[in-house]
């Protein structure tokens, strides 16, 4: 429909398709990529996490502030720069639960990860391990700020430390 309205009625349609969004401000809701948020809360609260995905399941992710940045960037791009009128893929980084746990271990060496695979694994198995956002980078110069797992861990620890490590 977006493409149709852009072609037929010259509506300036702009859309992005996000990977899993990770942020410190909202609690996880139980979705397939929510392990990548919950793991941080559990690292602070229990020093351990039981993951419902296999350790090597790689999924595309983006830090919340970068998701907002993508929206603002596409909205401010000149109309002639927008070639795709259905939806641009956005990607920032891809990682597995095991890779994320290794990065958390750099901050908390005693953090432990265990695995209790559930039905969300089947959903994750049907998803790509990354999204091709070449068009967004080319057309309207999309560029993420948080592009590595270690950088994500740094920013999440900085934000969640404010919540969990308040002075007594």
N, CA and C atoms as a LAMMPS dump frame, in Angstrom:
ITEM: TIMESTEP
0
ITEM: NUMBER OF ATOMS
504
ITEM: BOX BOUNDS ff ff ff
-5.0000000000000000e+02 5.0000000000000000e+02
-5.0000000000000000e+02 5.0000000000000000e+02
-5.0000000000000000e+02 5.0000000000000000e+02
ITEM: ATOMS id mol type element x y z
1 1 1 N 0.811 -1.202 0
2 1 2 C 0 0 0
3 1 3 C 0.852 1.263 0
4 2 1 N 1.939 1.231 0.745
5 2 2 C 2.815 2.41 0.782
6 2 3 C 3.329 2.735 -0.615
7 3 1 N 3.822 1.722 -1.28
8 3 2 C 4.342 1.914 -2.631
9 3 3 C 3.23 2.408 -3.569
10 4 1 N 2.062 1.825 -3.458
11 4 2 C 0.929 2.208 -4.299
12 4 3 C 0.571 3.684 -4.101
13 5 1 N 0.419 4.111 -2.85
14 5 2 C 0.043 5.502 -2.59
15 5 3 C 1.141 6.481 -3.012
16 6 1 N 2.385 6.069 -2.877
17 6 2 C 3.491 6.928 -3.333
18 6 3 C 3.445 7.085 -4.857
19 7 1 N 3.212 5.983 -5.569
20 7 2 C 3.167 6.029 -7.027
21 7 3 C 1.889 6.675 -7.55
22 8 1 N 0.766 6.276 -7.008
23 8 2 C -0.535 6.707 -7.545
24 8 3 C -0.912 8.13 -7.148
25 9 1 N -0.624 8.489 -5.863
26 9 2 C -1.079 9.779 -5.348
27 9 3 C 0.06 10.699 -4.903
28 10 1 N 1.297 10.266 -5.155
29 10 2 C 2.493 11.029 -4.796
30 10 3 C 2.577 11.354 -3.3
31 11 1 N 2.114 10.408 -2.479
32 11 2 C 2.23 10.55 -1.03
33 11 3 C 3.686 10.277 -0.644
34 12 1 N 4.243 11.13 0.165
35 12 2 C 5.632 10.973 0.612
36 12 3 C 5.674 9.957 1.755
37 13 1 N 5.728 8.69 1.388
38 13 2 C 5.728 7.601 2.355
39 13 3 C 7.167 7.254 2.726
40 14 1 N 7.415 7.14 4.023
41 14 2 C 8.739 6.749 4.529
42 14 3 C 8.539 5.748 5.654
43 15 1 N 9.286 4.667 5.587
44 15 2 C 9.099 3.61 6.571
45 15 3 C 10.42 2.891 6.814
46 16 1 N 10.617 2.429 8.052
47 16 2 C 11.786 1.62 8.381
48 16 3 C 11.326 0.326 9.045
49 17 1 N 12.087 -0.728 8.812
50 17 2 C 11.863 -2.025 9.449
51 17 3 C 13.02 -2.239 10.416
52 18 1 N 12.702 -2.299 11.688
53 18 2 C 13.724 -2.439 12.721
54 18 3 C 14.018 -3.897 13.047
55 19 1 N 15.231 -4.165 13.478
56 19 2 C 15.539 -5.458 14.106
57 19 3 C 15.06 -5.406 15.556
58 20 1 N 15.515 -6.304 16.396
59 20 2 C 15.189 -6.241 17.82
60 20 3 C 15.727 -4.944 18.41
61 21 1 N 14.896 -4.244 19.159
62 21 2 C 15.281 -2.955 19.738
63 21 3 C 15.633 -3.159 21.21
64 22 1 N 16.818 -2.654 21.593
65 22 2 C 17.333 -2.818 22.946
66 22 3 C 17.478 -1.453 23.593
67 23 1 N 16.883 -1.299 24.761
68 23 2 C 17.011 -0.048 25.482
69 23 3 C 16.906 -0.276 26.974
70 24 1 N 17.38 0.685 27.735
71 24 2 C 17.393 0.566 29.192
72 24 3 C 16.131 1.126 29.84
73 25 1 N 15.353 1.897 29.111
74 25 2 C 14.214 2.58 29.716
75 25 3 C 12.963 1.709 29.84
76 26 1 N 12.79 0.737 28.953
77 26 2 C 11.596 -0.111 28.99
78 26 3 C 11.978 -1.529 29.406
79 27 1 N 11.122 -2.129 30.188
80 27 2 C 11.353 -3.509 30.612
81 27 3 C 10.988 -4.456 29.464
82 28 1 N 11.628 -5.618 29.415
83 28 2 C 11.313 -6.58 28.359
84 28 3 C 9.892 -7.112 28.519
85 29 1 N 9.279 -7.444 27.383
86 29 2 C 7.902 -7.907 27.401
87 29 3 C 7.723 -9.374 27.059
88 30 1 N 8.814 -10.107 26.91
89 30 2 C 8.709 -11.54 26.649
90 30 3 C 8.851 -11.945 25.203
91 31 1 N 9.172 -11.007 24.317
92 31 2 C 9.339 -11.318 22.906
93 31 3 C 10.63 -12.074 22.632
94 32 1 N 10.786 -12.49 21.422
95 32 2 C 11.923 -13.324 21.025
96 32 3 C 13.266 -12.619 21.215
97 33 1 N 13.34 -11.334 20.923
98 33 2 C 14.614 -10.616 21.097
99 33 3 C 14.743 -9.98 22.478
100 34 1 N 13.735 -10.128 23.321
101 34 2 C 13.767 -9.483 24.637
102 34 3 C 14.821 -10.055 25.578
103 35 1 N 15.369 -11.224 25.266
104 35 2 C 16.46 -11.729 26.103
105 35 3 C 17.592 -10.711 26.15
106 36 1 N 17.771 -9.975 25.047
107 36 2 C 18.883 -9.037 24.93
108 36 3 C 18.675 -7.782 25.779
109 37 1 N 17.504 -7.618 26.342
110 37 2 C 17.253 -6.559 27.32
111 37 3 C 17.255 -7.171 28.723
112 38 1 N 16.519 -8.246 28.887
113 38 2 C 16.374 -8.877 30.2
114 38 3 C 17.707 -9.337 30.773
115 39 1 N 18.608 -9.77 29.927
116 39 2 C 19.911 -10.249 30.41
117 39 3 C 20.638 -9.18 31.218
118 40 1 N 20.477 -7.927 30.826
119 40 2 C 21.145 -6.844 31.553
120 40 3 C 20.531 -6.648 32.936
121 41 1 N 19.206 -6.654 33.008
122 41 2 C 18.537 -6.507 34.303
123 41 3 C 18.921 -7.658 35.228
124 42 1 N 18.933 -8.872 34.686
125 42 2 C 19.27 -10.036 35.509
126 42 3 C 20.745 -10.047 35.908
127 43 1 N 21.593 -9.485 35.08
128 43 2 C 23.015 -9.385 35.444
129 43 3 C 23.163 -8.533 36.699
130 44 1 N 22.416 -7.446 36.772
131 44 2 C 22.464 -6.582 37.954
132 44 3 C 21.749 -7.208 39.145
133 45 1 N 20.597 -7.83 38.906
134 45 2 C 19.769 -8.335 40
135 45 3 C 20.221 -9.69 40.543
136 46 1 N 20.632 -10.618 39.655
137 46 2 C 20.913 -11.989 40.08
138 46 3 C 22.284 -12.507 39.687
139 47 1 N 23.007 -11.741 38.884
140 47 2 C 24.324 -12.147 38.403
141 47 3 C 24.275 -13.419 37.558
142 48 1 N 23.097 -13.689 36.984
143 48 2 C 22.919 -14.859 36.133
144 48 3 C 21.703 -14.643 35.252
145 49 1 N 21.652 -15.412 34.166
146 49 2 C 20.499 -15.321 33.277
147 49 3 C 20.229 -16.682 32.663
148 50 1 N 18.95 -17.041 32.595
149 50 2 C 18.519 -18.263 31.922
150 50 3 C 17.916 -17.846 30.59
151 51 1 N 18.602 -18.175 29.508
152 51 2 C 18.216 -17.744 28.173
153 51 3 C 17.332 -18.785 27.494
154 52 1 N 16.292 -18.315 26.817
155 52 2 C 15.344 -19.196 26.138
156 52 3 C 15.725 -19.491 24.692
157 53 1 N 16.85 -18.937 24.234
158 53 2 C 17.362 -19.224 22.893
159 53 3 C 18.645 -20.032 22.996
160 54 1 N 18.985 -20.732 21.931
161 54 2 C 20.258 -21.448 21.877
162 54 3 C 21.401 -20.44 21.912
163 55 1 N 22.525 -20.858 22.436
164 55 2 C 23.65 -19.943 22.628
165 55 3 C 24.197 -19.358 21.336
166 56 1 N 23.995 -20.045 20.219
167 56 2 C 24.561 -19.575 18.949
168 56 3 C 23.52 -18.951 18.009
169 57 1 N 22.347 -18.616 18.526
170 57 2 C 21.295 -18.004 17.708
171 57 3 C 21.606 -16.52 17.51
172 58 1 N 22.04 -16.169 16.324
173 58 2 C 22.405 -14.788 16.018
174 58 3 C 21.207 -14.059 15.418
175 59 1 N 20.893 -12.902 16.007
176 59 2 C 19.772 -12.084 15.543
177 59 3 C 20.21 -10.634 15.383
178 60 1 N 19.563 -9.904 14.481
179 60 2 C 19.896 -8.484 14.309
180 60 3 C 19.275 -7.647 15.422
181 61 1 N 20.019 -6.64 15.858
182 61 2 C 19.588 -5.785 16.967
183 61 3 C 19.953 -4.33 16.686
184 62 1 N 19.342 -3.446 17.472
185 62 2 C 19.654 -2.026 17.403
186 62 3 C 19.398 -1.417 18.776
187 63 1 N 20.255 -0.498 19.175
188 63 2 C 20.066 0.237 20.43
189 63 3 C 18.949 1.261 20.228
190 64 1 N 18.118 1.435 21.231
191 64 2 C 16.942 2.307 21.145
192 64 3 C 17.267 3.704 20.612
193 65 1 N 18.316 4.314 21.106
194 65 2 C 18.665 5.663 20.65
195 65 3 C 18.992 5.677 19.156
196 66 1 N 19.584 4.6 18.653
197 66 2 C 19.856 4.503 17.216
198 66 3 C 18.568 4.309 16.421
199 67 1 N 17.601 3.595 16.996
200 67 2 C 16.31 3.438 16.323
201 67 3 C 15.634 4.806 16.175
202 68 1 N 15.68 5.596 17.222
203 68 2 C 15.112 6.954 17.169
204 68 3 C 15.885 7.8 16.16
205 69 1 N 17.208 7.661 16.18
206 69 2 C 18.046 8.389 15.219
207 69 3 C 17.669 8.028 13.78
208 70 1 N 17.391 6.758 13.515
209 70 2 C 17.008 6.329 12.167
210 70 3 C 15.701 6.995 11.736
211 71 1 N 14.742 7.048 12.651
212 71 2 C 13.461 7.696 12.335
213 71 3 C 13.681 9.173 11.995
214 72 1 N 14.432 9.853 12.826
215 72 2 C 14.671 11.285 12.593
216 72 3 C 15.461 11.523 11.307
217 73 1 N 16.398 10.628 11.012
218 73 2 C 17.212 10.776 9.807
219 73 3 C 16.39 10.587 8.544
220 74 1 N 15.562 9.54 8.511
221 74 2 C 14.75 9.326 7.303
222 74 3 C 13.716 10.436 7.136
223 75 1 N 13.175 10.937 8.239
224 75 2 C 12.184 12.011 8.137
225 75 3 C 12.787 13.325 7.645
226 76 1 N 14.057 13.535 7.966
227 76 2 C 14.692 14.791 7.549
228 76 3 C 15.389 14.685 6.188
229 77 1 N 15.426 13.493 5.615
230 77 2 C 16.066 13.316 4.303
231 77 3 C 15.237 14.003 3.22
232 78 1 N 15.895 14.539 2.2
233 78 2 C 15.141 15.136 1.093
234 78 3 C 14.275 14.081 0.397
235 79 1 N 13.123 14.497 -0.067
236 79 2 C 12.17 13.585 -0.696
237 79 3 C 12.809 12.798 -1.833
238 80 1 N 13.655 13.448 -2.607
239 80 2 C 14.278 12.776 -3.755
240 80 3 C 15.293 11.706 -3.348
241 81 1 N 15.726 11.713 -2.085
242 81 2 C 16.667 10.693 -1.608
243 81 3 C 15.964 9.381 -1.286
244 82 1 N 14.669 9.431 -1.075
245 82 2 C 13.908 8.239 -0.685
246 82 3 C 13.465 7.485 -1.934
247 83 1 N 14.162 6.394 -2.226
248 83 2 C 13.851 5.576 -3.407
249 83 3 C 12.876 4.452 -3.083
250 84 1 N 12.934 3.94 -1.853
251 84 2 C 12.116 2.799 -1.453
252 84 3 C 10.886 3.328 -0.724
253 85 1 N 9.73 2.98 -1.23
254 85 2 C 8.498 3.516 -0.647
255 85 3 C 7.68 2.479 0.119
256 86 1 N 8.239 1.287 0.311
257 86 2 C 7.553 0.368 1.215
258 86 3 C 8.252 0.407 2.568
259 87 1 N 9.474 -0.109 2.695
260 87 2 C 10.18 -0.011 3.969
261 87 3 C 11.668 -0.269 3.796
262 88 1 N 12.467 0.562 4.442
263 88 2 C 13.912 0.376 4.478
264 88 3 C 14.264 -0.515 5.667
265 89 1 N 15.119 -1.505 5.439
266 89 2 C 15.688 -2.265 6.551
267 89 3 C 16.698 -1.399 7.276
268 90 1 N 16.716 -1.547 8.593
269 90 2 C 17.699 -0.871 9.432
270 90 3 C 18.413 -1.958 10.225
271 91 1 N 19.713 -1.862 10.314
272 91 2 C 20.489 -2.815 11.093
273 91 3 C 21.588 -2.053 11.819
274 92 1 N 22.042 -2.581 12.92
275 92 2 C 23.143 -1.956 13.639
276 92 3 C 24.195 -2.996 14.005
277 93 1 N 23.763 -4.083 14.629
278 93 2 C 24.68 -5.143 15.007
279 93 3 C 23.905 -6.452 15.11
280 94 1 N 24.608 -7.542 15.019
281 94 2 C 24.022 -8.867 15.194
282 94 3 C 24.9 -9.629 16.166
283 95 1 N 24.25 -10.368 17.059
284 95 2 C 25.012 -11.162 18.034
285 95 3 C 24.148 -12.307 18.528
286 96 1 N 24.809 -13.248 19.172
287 96 2 C 24.135 -14.399 19.771
288 96 3 C 24.088 -14.203 21.287
289 97 1 N 23.262 -14.982 21.987
290 97 2 C 23.261 -14.909 23.45
291 97 3 C 24.65 -15.178 24.045
292 98 1 N 25.364 -16.118 23.471
293 98 2 C 26.695 -16.437 23.971
294 98 3 C 27.65 -15.249 23.807
295 99 1 N 27.585 -14.584 22.674
296 99 2 C 28.447 -13.411 22.454
297 99 3 C 28.093 -12.278 23.414
298 100 1 N 26.803 -12.08 23.656
299 100 2 C 26.383 -11.035 24.588
300 100 3 C 26.844 -11.363 26.004
301 101 1 N 26.714 -12.61 26.405
302 101 2 C 27.171 -13.022 27.739
303 101 3 C 28.675 -12.813 27.899
304 102 1 N 29.454 -13.112 26.852
305 102 2 C 30.907 -12.882 26.91
306 102 3 C 31.225 -11.395 27.117
307 103 1 N 30.481 -10.535 26.461
308 103 2 C 30.704 -9.092 26.634
309 103 3 C 30.314 -8.647 28.038
310 104 1 N 29.242 -9.197 28.571
311 104 2 C 28.84 -8.868 29.944
312 104 3 C 29.885 -9.368 30.929
313 105 1 N 30.474 -10.533 30.658
314 105 2 C 31.534 -11.064 31.532
315 105 3 C 32.742 -10.139 31.629
316 106 1 N 32.951 -9.298 30.647
317 106 2 C 34.049 -8.32 30.721
318 106 3 C 33.773 -7.283 31.802
319 107 1 N 32.501 -7.028 32.078
320 107 2 C 32.107 -6.08 33.128
321 107 3 C 31.879 -6.784 34.465
322 108 1 N 31.279 -7.969 34.393
323 108 2 C 30.979 -8.769 35.591
324 108 3 C 31.539 -10.167 35.358
325 109 1 N 32.783 -10.403 35.749
326 109 2 C 33.412 -11.705 35.47
327 109 3 C 32.677 -12.908 36.066
328 110 1 N 31.9 -12.694 37.124
329 110 2 C 31.197 -13.807 37.767
330 110 3 C 29.796 -14.051 37.182
331 111 1 N 29.402 -13.262 36.191
332 111 2 C 28.089 -13.449 35.56
333 111 3 C 28.022 -14.823 34.904
334 112 1 N 26.892 -15.517 35.089
335 112 2 C 26.707 -16.847 34.525
336 112 3 C 25.481 -16.894 33.63
337 113 1 N 25.593 -17.655 32.55
338 113 2 C 24.495 -17.832 31.609
339 113 3 C 24.161 -19.307 31.531
340 114 1 N 22.877 -19.618 31.572
341 114 2 C 22.413 -20.983 31.338
342 114 3 C 21.357 -20.917 30.245
343 115 1 N 20.995 -22.055 29.711
344 115 2 C 20.059 -22.093 28.589
345 115 3 C 18.906 -23.032 28.899
346 116 1 N 17.689 -22.513 28.705
347 116 2 C 16.458 -23.287 28.848
348 116 3 C 15.604 -22.946 27.63
349 117 1 N 15.875 -23.624 26.538
350 117 2 C 15.268 -23.311 25.242
351 117 3 C 13.75 -23.494 25.31
352 118 1 N 13.008 -22.517 24.76
353 118 2 C 11.555 -22.649 24.707
354 118 3 C 11.039 -22.378 23.29
355 119 1 N 9.733 -22.176 23.149
356 119 2 C 9.1 -22.043 21.833
357 119 3 C 9.596 -20.838 21.04
358 120 1 N 10.182 -19.867 21.697
359 120 2 C 10.705 -18.701 20.977
360 120 3 C 11.892 -19.047 20.088
361 121 1 N 12.541 -20.157 20.352
362 121 2 C 13.647 -20.595 19.5
363 121 3 C 13.156 -20.852 18.081
364 122 1 N 11.976 -21.444 17.925
365 122 2 C 11.428 -21.706 16.589
366 122 3 C 11.186 -20.399 15.837
367 123 1 N 10.728 -19.395 16.544
368 123 2 C 10.518 -18.081 15.928
369 123 3 C 11.862 -17.51 15.483
370 124 1 N 12.839 -17.54 16.381
371 124 2 C 14.172 -17.017 16.068
372 124 3 C 14.798 -17.752 14.885
373 125 1 N 14.556 -19.055 14.795
374 125 2 C 15.105 -19.84 13.682
375 125 3 C 14.551 -19.395 12.333
376 126 1 N 13.388 -18.761 12.324
377 126 2 C 12.781 -18.322 11.068
378 126 3 C 13.225 -16.911 10.658
379 127 1 N 13.99 -16.256 11.501
380 127 2 C 14.429 -14.884 11.235
381 127 3 C 15.836 -14.861 10.658
382 128 1 N 16.185 -13.798 9.944
383 128 2 C 17.557 -13.66 9.439
384 128 3 C 18.512 -13.309 10.576
385 129 1 N 19.786 -13.591 10.374
386 129 2 C 20.782 -13.244 11.397
387 129 3 C 21.227 -11.789 11.283
388 130 1 N 20.887 -11.149 10.192
389 130 2 C 21.143 -9.716 10.027
390 130 3 C 20.184 -9.177 8.976
391 131 1 N 20.075 -7.865 8.918
392 131 2 C 19.239 -7.217 7.909
393 131 3 C 20.142 -6.42 6.98
394 132 1 N 19.852 -6.457 5.706
395 132 2 C 20.638 -5.708 4.731
396 132 3 C 20.095 -4.276 4.668
397 133 1 N 20.844 -3.36 5.237
398 133 2 C 20.417 -1.96 5.251
399 133 3 C 21.253 -1.087 4.309
400 134 1 N 21.796 -1.714 3.294
401 134 2 C 22.612 -1.006 2.305
402 134 3 C 21.86 0.168 1.685
403 135 1 N 20.592 -0.025 1.356
404 135 2 C 19.812 1.044 0.717
405 135 3 C 19.659 2.246 1.639
406 136 1 N 19.398 2.023 2.915
407 136 2 C 19.258 3.132 3.87
408 136 3 C 20.587 3.88 4.023
409 137 1 N 21.68 3.137 4.06
410 137 2 C 22.994 3.779 4.184
411 137 3 C 23.317 4.612 2.944
412 138 1 N 22.932 4.101 1.791
413 138 2 C 23.214 4.801 0.541
414 138 3 C 22.266 5.982 0.322
415 139 1 N 20.968 5.735 0.477
416 139 2 C 19.968 6.74 0.104
417 139 3 C 19.903 7.927 1.059
418 140 1 N 19.863 7.659 2.361
419 140 2 C 19.721 8.768 3.297
420 140 3 C 20.743 8.731 4.427
421 141 1 N 21.854 8.043 4.131
422 141 2 C 23.06 8.071 4.966
423 141 3 C 22.844 7.579 6.399
424 142 1 N 22.056 6.496 6.52
425 142 2 C 21.865 5.874 7.827
426 142 3 C 23.209 5.413 8.385
427 143 1 N 23.444 5.679 9.664
428 143 2 C 24.649 5.211 10.346
429 143 3 C 24.343 5.094 11.834
430 144 1 N 24.525 3.915 12.374
431 144 2 C 24.291 3.693 13.793
432 144 3 C 25.436 4.251 14.628
433 145 1 N 25.17 4.473 15.913
434 145 2 C 26.203 4.91 16.86
435 145 3 C 26.753 3.72 17.648
436 146 1 N 25.89 2.78 17.982
437 146 2 C 26.284 1.59 18.739
438 146 3 C 26.353 0.428 17.75
439 147 1 N 27.584 0.015 17.418
440 147 2 C 27.754 -0.967 16.344
441 147 3 C 28.452 -2.261 16.764
442 148 1 N 28.825 -2.372 18.03
443 148 2 C 29.453 -3.604 18.504
444 148 3 C 28.772 -4.063 19.793
445 149 1 N 28.915 -5.333 20.09
446 149 2 C 28.331 -5.873 21.314
447 149 3 C 28.958 -5.221 22.533
448 150 1 N 30.263 -5.022 22.533
449 150 2 C 30.915 -4.363 23.668
450 150 3 C 30.406 -2.938 23.867
451 151 1 N 30.174 -2.211 22.78
452 151 2 C 29.641 -0.846 22.887
453 151 3 C 28.22 -0.873 23.449
454 152 1 N 27.418 -1.857 23.038
455 152 2 C 26.064 -1.994 23.577
456 152 3 C 26.112 -2.268 25.077
457 153 1 N 26.98 -3.17 25.48
458 153 2 C 27.116 -3.487 26.905
459 153 3 C 27.54 -2.233 27.674
460 154 1 N 28.473 -1.47 27.145
461 154 2 C 28.905 -0.245 27.813
462 154 3 C 27.746 0.72 28.045
463 155 1 N 26.963 0.968 26.998
464 155 2 C 25.874 1.939 27.119
465 155 3 C 24.757 1.403 28.014
466 156 1 N 24.448 0.124 27.941
467 156 2 C 23.407 -0.44 28.798
468 156 3 C 23.848 -0.438 30.264
469 157 1 N 25.103 -0.762 30.523
470 157 2 C 25.583 -0.725 31.9
471 157 3 C 25.581 0.704 32.438
472 158 1 N 25.95 1.65 31.62
473 158 2 C 25.931 3.053 32.042
474 158 3 C 24.512 3.468 32.434
475 159 1 N 23.543 3.128 31.605
476 159 2 C 22.146 3.5 31.877
477 159 3 C 21.569 2.732 33.072
478 160 1 N 21.774 1.42 33.113
479 160 2 C 21.157 0.621 34.173
480 160 3 C 21.871 0.772 35.513
481 161 1 N 23.123 1.211 35.5
482 161 2 C 23.813 1.489 36.759
483 161 3 C 23.094 2.581 37.537
484 162 1 N 22.488 3.502 36.843
485 162 2 C 21.733 4.584 37.486
486 162 3 C 20.546 4.011 38.263
487 163 1 N 19.965 2.948 37.75
488 163 2 C 18.802 2.328 38.388
489 163 3 C 19.199 1.364 39.5
490 164 1 N 20.196 0.526 39.238
491 164 2 C 20.508 -0.561 40.15
492 164 3 C 21.636 -0.272 41.125
493 165 1 N 22.46 0.711 40.87
494 165 2 C 23.594 0.973 41.747
495 165 3 C 23.489 2.343 42.41
496 166 1 N 22.291 2.664 42.894
497 166 2 C 22.081 3.938 43.577
498 166 3 C 22.764 3.887 44.937
499 167 1 N 23.337 5.019 45.374
500 167 2 C 23.948 5.045 46.71
501 167 3 C 22.911 4.792 47.799
502 168 1 N 23.313 4.102 48.843
503 168 2 C 22.397 3.779 49.959
504 168 3 C 22.087 5.021 50.769
